[in-house]
Amino acid sequence: KAGVTQTPRYLIKTRGQQVTLSCSPISGHRSVSWYQQTPGQGLQFLFEYFSETQRNKGNFPGRFSGRQFSNSRSEMNVSTLELGDSALYLCASSITDIADTQYFGPGTRLTVL
Amino acid sequence: QQQVKQSPQSLIVQKGGISIINCAYENTAFDYFPWYQQFPGKGPALLIAIRPDVSEKKEGRFTISFNKSAKQFSLHIMDSQPGDSATYFCAASRSGFQKLVFGTGTRLLVSP
């Protein structure tokens, strides 16, 4: 079974631009969560989607948003990029919204110049 | 109350030795404690996880010890190998909630 896939793997943007990252969960998984990983702040939860509904949101500004489609694929969007948004963005999927085991993708490395 | 504190920040162990990484949590509502292994350029991969109803769980060379009263848990890697060199993260969550609260990570280097 294929794992979690994320596209693109690498992205370079400039301040003020916006970016959209994509995540395809493991086949059959309906819950998708997003995390930001930086050297300074570590791994931080962004938000979680299940059945196209955002169920939980981390402590990030409104510039960070996401959505989930009917096929469970998810996208996250960051508007008005700031230098501090440079990070590895990780997507994780799980079978249901109450299943504990989360499987992570390889991440998208976003660099903001 | 949402923090998970992890130590040490880095660890060097000789091949064949035991690697021990410790974590402590504050939120008593946490009831699921996984450990993740991350190699450079890769996403975290689940190693082993435990719930508070058991004090120890072993899978191969990896063992989690859990002390509910102290709100601490640790990862032991027996017979450490150079291939174990990676960053290890402990995490915690409330069962049924997908939000994982991660520790700050431990960079393990196993010398040949």
Boltz contact constraints between the chains, C-beta under 6 A:
constraints:
  - contact:
      token1: [A, 31]
      token2: [B, 98]
      max_distance: 6.0
  - contact:
      token1: [A, 33]
      token2: [B, 98]
      max_distance: 6.0
  - contact:
      token1: [A, 42]
      token2: [B, 102]
      max_distance: 6.0
  - contact:
      token1: [A, 42]
      token2: [B, 104]
      max_distance: 6.0
  - contact:
      token1: [A, 43]
      token2: [B, 102]
      max_distance: 6.0
  - contact:
      token1: [A, 45]
      token2: [B, 99]
      max_distance: 6.0
  - contact:
      token1: [A, 48]
      token2: [B, 98]
      max_distance: 6.0
  - contact:
      token1: [A, 56]
      token2: [B, 99]
      max_distance: 6.0
  - contact:
      token1: [A, 90]
      token2: [B, 43]
      max_distance: 6.0
  - contact:
      token1: [A, 98]
      token2: [B, 96]
      max_distance: 6.0
  - contact:
      token1: [A, 100]
      token2: [B, 32]
      max_distance: 6.0
  - contact:
      token1: [A, 104]
      token2: [B, 43]
      max_distance: 6.0
  - contact:
      token1: [A, 104]
      token2: [B, 44]
      max_distance: 6.0
  - contact:
      token1: [A, 105]
      token2: [B, 43]
      max_distance: 6.0
  - contact:
      token1: [A, 106]
      token2: [B, 42]
      max_distance: 6.0
  - contact:
      token1: [A, 106]
      token2: [B, 43]
      max_distance: 6.0
  - contact:
      token1: [A, 107]
      token2: [B, 43]
      max_distance: 6.0
